[in-house]
Amino acid sequence: MKFYNAAAPSPRRVRIFLAEKGIEVPRIDLDLPGGETRSAAFRRKTRLCEVPLLELDDGTVITESQAICRYLEALHPAPSLFGRDPLERAEIEMWDRRMELEIMNPLGQIARHSFAFFADKLTQVPAFAEAQRSDLAGKFAWLDEELSDGRPFVAGERFSAADITGMTAVMIADFVEVAIPAALPHLSRWNAAIRARPSWAA
Ligand SMILES: N[C@@H](CCC(=O)N[C@@H](CS)C(=O)NCC(=O)O)C(=O)O
């Protein structure tokens, strides 16, 4: 098994997952700003030219960070990060999607619609980046209210894949210079807690 990695948020989502599981997978580090993910050789592995990518020993390729994490969870069930029973699995899935759709995607759109690196990948609309930036204030306020019951992690009492999606979002927030408002105490508590985990450095 080989893990194609780069210094970027989606591969980091997998790196955090691996660190939380205590799993080692041989890594191939690609120079993303240097264009290695867009090379002809890498395009033969995935036409989307994106990392992370997991290549199995028989040559099978898995892309999409969450698909890779689910595959690894199936191979290494403990500690469970996607839930141990039907209710826990549903709650983690619900929160994972909320973290991705409500928080991570708007942050990613800021980067896609304002960074020169993405200029040849899509039609950039800088005003859309700015609209996403201002809409995030409301999304952060919503998440703060959700966490006001004092639960330590987004999906409840246990750290889960939903927190990892949140950690990935927070990394993008740092990148696009969106700060989590200190005036939101519950979200700030969660933000401090996830940054203090050893896997944050993965
Ligand atoms: N939905 C994908 C997103 C993958 C993705 O956007 N990867 C970025 C790095 S965070 C990439 O490889 N970009 C290369 C490029 O745009 O050339 C996932 O979760 O794996």
The ligand as an ORCA input file, in Angstrom:
! r2SCAN-3c Opt
* xyz 0 1
  N     -12.503     15.822     -2.305
  C     -11.089     15.527     -2.388
  C     -10.308     16.818     -2.546
  C      -8.899     16.580     -2.995
  C      -8.167     17.880     -3.248
  O      -8.779     18.942     -3.500
  N      -6.848     17.810     -3.172
  C      -6.040     18.978     -3.410
  C      -5.127     19.219     -2.206
  S      -6.081     19.657     -0.761
  C      -5.142     18.732     -4.609
  O      -4.589     17.667     -4.755
  N      -4.987     19.717     -5.486
  C      -4.104     19.587     -6.587
  C      -4.390     20.543     -7.670
  O      -5.373     21.294     -7.560
  O      -3.617     20.567     -8.603
  C     -10.655     14.733     -1.153
  O     -11.277     14.877     -0.091
  O      -9.709     13.968     -1.226
*
